[in-house]
Amino acid sequence: MATGWFDAAAGLPWHPVTRAALLAAAEDGWADPGRMSGPGRRSAQLLAAARESMAAELGVQPDEVVFTPTGVHALQQAVLGALAGRQRAGRTLVHSAVEHSAVLHAAAWHVARGGAARSVPVDGEARVDPVAFAAAVAEPGVAVAVLQAANHEIGTVQPELDTGPVPLVVDARHSLLYGPVPAHGAILVADARLWGGPDLGVLVIRRGARWRPPFPADESQAGRGLGVPDVPAAVAAAASLRAFRAAALTGDHGPRLGGYLSRLRAELPRRTPDTRALGPEHDRLPHLGTFTSLYVDGEALLSELDRRGFAVSSGSSCTSDTLTPSHVLVAMGAVTSGNVRISLHPEVEDTDVERFLAEFPAAVAAVRAQLPGAATEPQPATDAAARVVDSRGRRCPLPILDLARALPGIAVGAELTVLADDPAAGADIAAWCRLTGQELVSGREESFVVRRVR
């Protein structure tokens, strides 16, 4: 493991147990486990053993475990299959505003086919209000609810909710690494890549949960899968999860990584101007957190940190290949530019954290030094107390940088209009005003009026 790999939430290299199990299972697990021949029976025995091992680790029954090609497959099959199984109860899906993009895509797919979806807001720490979520679930026509055990981008642990007769899909992919497996929820989802396993998803459909395949079913995995399961991958995923959790829960991995992250949350804002740690101080994952630095382009900061030997993620952890602002950061009212997500792996040591603490402020300063000058000088408008800054055509974080540069030039109580057409500008200007104590008077289309309060 590279010492500067601070992007464990994107996946880990194969655990040594993964490699050993894959090689061993490939010898006898290459055949179709549905065949009655000798090789087929051996594959079936290996698949059954993998399912039993995975079930034991997750605290469920073997017949409740389904292997899918990826974690995203498992998450979308969980949501869409639960909706298909509950059509008589209703066609509304309830989810928090900060679920993984796979859930949001599944919700959009469902809505496009005549269903309905309701997104429940979160607070400034990305935590859903249990009362608001319960009220949304209790509305007529609600078929399924989805709520992460912990947020994949901020690390916030969500409350455990009893949704009554409405089945709850729990995204447990990050939370089960260093803590107990969530006991609530009719359906559970895990991702082997996160513990150093192969690219394989795990879908747990508890007995009694109504779930129907959202695709033309075949005989695979009792009609819950498609095609021949990857038997060696299933064996390796089960073996590596047991090895990973044994080390994580019996050793000091969780508390040690939690201590490292607490140090980063305390020191990075102190050492780096205009930098804040997002999310709660407590009730969070021990290994994952996000930091925001004002007046910094997130992708440029990612590249600068990579040049200095550190791999982190920037923007949304699940849509980072697009320029779309992170829906998680927008939902919690945070600035969407200049963010880095840090996720620590079990082999991180004190020296790695200290080196990051030394390099991060220098990286932020280097990126800020490369930012272009002001878009325009504030120009008088019809109202002598008003000024206009034209930031159209400038990508975030430049609109809030233009705002920060121009606002001291007007009197307290006066207003400044920022013209900006970047998709993230509205959310970023609103978040910047909250952070700095200024007032967002109005914001519509590409025009944002800010009043200087202090």
Buried (B, 14 or more C-beta within 10 A) or exposed (E): EEBBBBBBBBBBBBBEBBBBBBEBBBEBBEBBBBEEEEBBBBBBBBBBBBBBBBBBBBEBBBBBBBBBBBBBBBBBBBBBBBBBBBEEBBBBBBBBBBBBBBBBBBBEBBBEEEBBBBBBBBEBBBBBBBEEBBEBBEEEEBBBBBBBBBBBBBBBBBEBBEBEEBBBBBBBBBBBBBBEBBEBBBBBBBBBBBBBBBBBBBBBBBEEBBBBBBEEBBEBBEEBBBEBBBBBBBBBBBBBBBBBBEEBEEEEBBEBBBBBBBBBBEBBBEBBEBBBBBBBEEBBBBBBBBBBBBBBBBBBBBBBBEEBBBBBBBBBBBBBEEEBBBBBBBBBBBBBBBBBBBBBBBEBEEEBBEBBBEBBBBBBBBBBEEBEEBBEEBEEEEEEEBBBBBBBEBBBBBBBBBBBBBBEEBEEEBBBBBBBEBBBBBBBBBBBBBBBEBBBEEBEEBEBBBBBEE
